[in-house]
Amino acid sequence: MSTALTKAIAARLADLRDQRGMSQDEVARKAKLQRVSVSRIERGVHEPSLTTLERIAKALGVSLVVEFR
């Protein structure tokens, strides 16, 4: 299931990765994930856990901030 939140996370992760000039494979290696997992997250077809998001954020050199409004 692809929700608005999943799509927003997907777009943000892809943008951050592109800004850093990193490949999906490089992010996957640093986050200790499979490249296909990173691809599925970036396409919005997989809802990542908070743990996975933390690992990807660390691989990208950013902080994960969860905010309720």
N, C-alpha and C positions, 0 to 999 in steps of 0.2 A: 504494500500500500504506500502510495506516495502522497504525503500531506504537504501543506504549504510550508511547514517547518522543515521537513525533510528536503524540500526543494531549495529553501533558503540556505540551509547548511551546505547542501551540495554545491550551490553557486559560489558561496563564500570560500569553501575549501579549494575549489578549482581556481578561483581568482588569486588566493594567497599562494598557491603552488606556482601559478603562472608568473606572478610578480617576482618570485624568487628564482625563476628559471629552472625549476626542478621538474623532473619527470615523475610520472606516477610510480615508476619502479623505484626511483630514489626515495620518495616519500615512504613507500611500502617497506623498503629495507630498513630505513631509520626508525619506522614505527613498529617493526617486526610484524608486518602483515603481508598477505599475499597481494600482488599488484591487482589482481582481479577484484579484490575487496575494495581497494581504493577506487578503482574504476566504477564499481557498482554504487559506492557512496557518492561519488561525484556526479553520477547520472541520476541520482535520486531514487534508485530502485532498491536500495537497502538502507534501513534505519540503523545507524551505528549506535552502539552503547556509549555511555559517558566515558567509560574506560577507553574505548577505541578512539573517541574524540580527543581525549587527553593525550593519547599516544601520537595521534596525527598532529595535534597542536605542537607538541614538543618537537616532532620531526620538522615542522615548519618554522620553529623558533618563535612561536607566539603563545600567549596565554589563553586558556579557555575560561571564558566568563559566562556564567549562567545568570540571567537576569529575569525576574518576574515583574511584569508591569501591570 
